[in-house]
Structures are given as structure tokens and as C-alpha cells.
């Protein structure tokens, strides 16, 4: 059974930092590129960040570049999203996704497995 379990969300103030985690099981973690997506209330799901199998290649949405950092620890089967200088527009449910492949991709339709999400709320 494949499971992706997000954690680390919560209620924070603008300017704060937060680290999200995604723990994977049921897959050979190193065979999958990983990504983070989010969905704000009343909006469509959008790409946030993605990382290659080895962690040596990353890509980010323009809205988070310079403030968010995606990483992975393949020994722990875990992916992370470090979010700094949080803004209210970062509010939403953040989803972990896994794609069988090497390169990080921005298209949600290319991902094979999804977690249930963790909620992030940034107050002004």
C-alpha cells in the first residue's frame, strides 16, 4: 500500500517560518521525483516546488522562489518544504506528490501518488 503522509502544517503569522514533511512508504522512494502542490480556498490546485530523485535538481513556482526550499532525505524516505517569510497568500492545503521518473515536473497530472494534505494558515 502506497502512502504519502504530510505533516507540519499549522497556523502562523506573516513573516514566520514553517517546515512541512512528507513521509513515503510502499514505494522505492529513490525511483520517484517528488513535488509539493497547494490549493487555496476557492482556487485550483497549483504547483509549488519539485525535486529530482537524487535531490540535485529543483524547481519552484515564481511566487515562492527565494523563500521556500524543497529537499529530500532518501535514507529516511522523506521530503521537506522549508517555508520562510510566509505571506497570507501562502494559505492553503499543501499536498505531497510522487512521480515515477527522474526529473521534477510542474504538472500535477504527471504525478502518480498523492497525500491527503496538511493545512497551512498564515494570518496577517
Residue frames relative to the residue before (quaternion, step in Angstrom):
aa qw qx qy qz dx dy dz
X 1.0000 0.0000 0.0000 0.0000 0.00 0.00 0.00
X 0.3119 -0.7524 0.5562 0.1652 3.54 -0.77 1.08
X 0.0357 0.7906 -0.6096 0.0447 3.53 -0.92 0.94
X 0.0491 -0.7313 0.6797 0.0291 3.49 -1.13 0.86
X 0.0372 -0.8262 0.5605 -0.0434 3.56 -0.53 1.19
X 0.2174 -0.7861 0.5713 0.0915 3.53 -0.59 1.22
X 0.0437 0.7753 -0.6299 0.0159 3.53 -1.22 0.55
X 0.6334 0.5797 -0.3899 0.3327 3.55 -1.30 0.21
X 0.5115 0.6482 -0.4263 0.3695 3.58 1.21 -0.11
X 0.1664 0.7864 -0.5844 0.1109 3.52 -1.29 0.26
X 0.5826 -0.5546 0.4656 0.3691 3.51 -1.37 -0.22
X 0.0708 0.7945 -0.5951 0.0976 3.56 -0.70 1.14
X 0.4942 -0.6367 0.5026 0.3128 3.53 -1.33 0.24
X 0.6434 -0.5081 0.4026 0.4071 3.54 -1.23 0.47
X 0.7566 0.3368 -0.2832 0.4837 3.54 -0.94 0.97
X 0.5767 0.5944 -0.3694 0.4215 3.57 1.24 -0.32
X 0.3625 -0.7004 0.5697 0.2313 3.52 -1.38 0.14
X 0.0408 -0.7815 0.6225 -0.0057 3.53 -1.22 0.58
X 0.1647 -0.7751 0.5996 0.1120 3.57 -1.09 0.66
X 0.2003 -0.7676 0.6022 0.0895 3.52 -0.80 1.09
X 0.1580 -0.7722 0.6089 0.0892 3.54 -1.17 0.65
X 0.1078 -0.7594 0.6379 0.0694 3.53 -1.24 0.58
X 0.1291 -0.8001 0.5850 0.0317 3.55 -0.49 1.23
X 0.1661 -0.8116 0.5580 0.0483 3.57 -0.71 1.13
X 0.0492 0.7709 -0.6345 0.0264 3.54 -1.16 0.70
X 0.7416 0.4102 -0.2937 0.4421 3.56 -1.21 0.47
X 0.7185 0.3198 -0.2388 0.5695 3.58 1.29 0.14
X 0.4690 -0.5882 0.5526 0.3588 3.51 -1.32 0.26
X 0.3711 -0.8094 0.4073 0.2032 3.50 0.04 1.39
X 0.6848 0.5136 -0.2865 0.4304 3.58 0.95 -0.85
X 0.6048 0.5477 -0.3602 0.4523 3.62 1.25 -0.11
X 0.7169 0.4570 -0.2205 0.4781 3.56 1.28 -0.22
X 0.3350 -0.6454 0.6483 0.2258 3.46 -1.14 0.81
X 0.2279 -0.7957 0.5541 0.0890 3.57 -1.09 0.70
X 0.0426 -0.8128 0.5808 0.0141 3.53 -1.20 0.52
X 0.2854 -0.7073 0.6168 0.1947 3.49 -1.41 0.30
X 0.0300 -0.7620 0.6468 -0.0047 3.54 -1.06 0.90
X 0.1249 -0.7930 0.5895 0.0896 3.56 -1.18 0.42
X 0.1547 -0.7654 0.6178 0.0930 3.51 -1.28 0.49
X 0.2331 -0.7679 0.5866 0.1086 3.53 -0.67 1.16
X 0.6482 -0.5203 0.3722 0.4131 3.60 -1.16 0.46
X 0.8435 0.1543 -0.1381 0.4956 3.56 -0.84 1.01
X 0.6837 0.4482 -0.2815 0.5023 3.59 1.25 0.11
X 0.5699 -0.5866 0.4543 0.3532 3.54 -1.30 0.32
X 0.6148 -0.5365 0.4300 0.3863 3.53 -1.26 0.43
X 0.0669 -0.8171 0.5725 0.0011 3.56 -0.92 0.89
X 0.5665 -0.6040 0.4593 0.3214 3.51 -1.25 0.59
X 0.1792 -0.7779 0.5948 0.0944 3.55 -1.11 0.77
X 0.7652 -0.2325 0.2176 0.5595 3.58 0.65 -1.13
X 0.0498 -0.7900 0.6100 0.0362 3.56 -1.23 0.47
X 0.1609 -0.7908 0.5889 0.0435 3.53 -1.23 0.58
X 0.5065 -0.6672 0.4668 0.2834 3.55 -1.08 0.81
X 0.7510 -0.4113 0.2817 0.4330 3.54 -1.34 0.18
X 0.7644 0.3791 -0.1851 0.4876 3.53 0.84 -1.02
X 0.4941 -0.6683 0.4195 0.3650 3.56 1.23 -0.36
X 0.5603 0.6419 -0.3745 0.3659 3.58 1.25 0.02
X 0.7393 0.2808 -0.2066 0.5762 3.59 1.27 0.02
X 0.0066 0.7979 -0.6014 0.0410 3.56 -0.88 0.98
X 0.0684 -0.7674 0.6335 0.0721 3.52 -1.29 0.37
X 0.1592 -0.8078 0.5667 0.0300 3.55 -1.09 0.81
X 0.5343 -0.5502 0.5306 0.3609 3.48 -1.32 0.40
X 0.5858 -0.5957 0.4165 0.3586 3.57 -1.07 0.72
X 0.6426 0.5674 -0.3214 0.4021 3.57 1.06 -0.69
X 0.7669 0.3399 -0.1843 0.5122 3.61 1.18 -0.43
X 0.4147 0.7252 -0.4661 0.2913 3.60 1.22 -0.11
X 0.7969 0.2734 -0.2310 0.4867 3.52 -0.95 0.96
X 0.7501 0.3577 -0.2034 0.5177 3.59 1.22 -0.31
X 0.7451 0.3090 -0.1824 0.5623 3.58 1.13 -0.66
X 0.0909 -0.7784 0.6187 0.0555 3.55 -1.17 0.64
X 0.1902 -0.7663 0.6056 0.0994 3.56 -0.79 1.05
X 0.0617 0.7873 -0.6105 0.0603 3.56 -1.06 0.77
X 0.1385 -0.7798 0.5999 0.1133 3.56 -1.28 0.15
X 0.1980 -0.7321 0.6406 0.1199 3.52 -1.25 0.61
X 0.2536 -0.8222 0.4916 0.1343 3.55 -0.07 1.29
X 0.5906 0.5665 -0.3671 0.4422 3.59 1.17 -0.45
X 0.7439 0.3662 -0.1961 0.5235 3.58 1.21 -0.55
X 0.3682 -0.7442 0.4724 0.2958 3.60 1.30 -0.02
X 0.5491 0.6161 -0.3638 0.4320 3.53 1.05 0.82
X 0.1672 -0.7493 0.6346 0.0889 3.53 -1.15 0.80
X 0.1828 -0.7959 0.5731 0.0679 3.55 -1.13 0.71
X 0.1000 -0.7378 0.6581 0.1126 3.51 -1.35 0.35
X 0.1550 -0.7758 0.6089 0.0572 3.54 -0.51 1.23
X 0.0881 -0.8096 0.5802 -0.0086 3.55 -0.59 1.19
X 0.0393 -0.8052 0.5911 -0.0279 3.54 -0.60 1.19
X 0.8313 0.1809 -0.1508 0.5034 3.56 -1.29 0.46
X 0.0598 0.8607 -0.5020 0.0601 3.53 0.91 0.96
X 0.2082 -0.7649 0.6038 0.0835 3.52 -1.10 0.87
X 0.6481 -0.5296 0.3653 0.4076 3.61 -1.13 0.47
X 0.6430 0.5411 -0.3275 0.4320 3.60 1.05 -0.66
X 0.5602 0.5814 -0.3898 0.4429 3.59 1.29 -0.05
X 0.4448 0.7108 -0.4383 0.3236 3.58 1.28 -0.13
X 0.4542 0.6646 -0.5105 0.3023 3.54 -0.95 0.88
X 0.5477 -0.5575 0.4877 0.3889 3.52 -1.35 -0.11
X 0.2188 -0.7913 0.5643 0.0867 3.55 -0.74 1.11
X 0.1523 -0.8091 0.5671 0.0258 3.53 -0.80 1.13
X 0.3219 -0.7053 0.6062 0.1774 3.51 -1.12 0.84
X 0.0151 -0.8051 0.5927 -0.0174 3.58 -0.99 0.84
X 0.1952 -0.7733 0.5973 0.0845 3.55 -1.18 0.72
X 0.0823 -0.7934 0.6030 0.0095 3.55 -0.97 0.94
X 0.3944 -0.6973 0.5441 0.2495 3.55 -0.83 1.00
X 0.5558 0.5623 -0.4308 0.4351 3.53 -0.36 1.26
X 0.6140 -0.6013 0.4009 0.3174 3.50 -1.35 0.23
X 0.7946 0.3623 -0.1664 0.4579 3.54 0.70 -1.14
X 0.5014 -0.6180 0.5001 0.3414 3.57 -1.17 0.51
X 0.1130 -0.8032 0.5840 0.0310 3.56 -0.98 0.85
X 0.4245 -0.7312 0.4878 0.2171 3.55 -1.11 0.74
X 0.6269 0.5647 -0.3271 0.4256 3.59 1.25 -0.30
X 0.4309 -0.7348 0.4653 0.2406 3.56 -0.61 1.14
X 0.6227 0.5779 -0.3379 0.4051 3.59 1.08 -0.70
X 0.6480 0.5346 -0.3113 0.4443 3.59 1.21 -0.37
X 0.6063 0.5694 -0.3520 0.4293 3.59 1.24 -0.15
X 0.4239 -0.7603 0.4595 0.1764 3.53 -0.99 0.97
X 0.8105 0.1320 -0.0278 0.5701 3.57 1.00 -0.82
X 0.1300 -0.8001 0.5853 0.0214 3.51 -1.14 0.79
X 0.3948 -0.6761 0.5670 0.2561 3.51 -1.21 0.60
X 0.6205 -0.5685 0.4024 0.3603 3.55 -1.32 0.06
X 0.5632 -0.6476 0.3539 0.3718 3.55 1.28 -0.13
X 0.1207 -0.7459 0.6467 0.1042 3.51 -1.32 0.42
X 0.3942 -0.7642 0.4715 0.1959 3.54 -0.82 1.03
X 0.0970 -0.7619 0.6396 0.0306 3.52 -1.05 0.95
X 0.0180 -0.7856 0.6183 -0.0164 3.54 -0.84 1.02
X 0.0962 -0.7940 0.6001 0.0111 3.56 -0.72 1.13
X 0.2055 -0.7954 0.5630 0.0906 3.55 -0.55 1.17
X 0.4404 -0.6985 0.5053 0.2506 3.55 -1.15 0.64
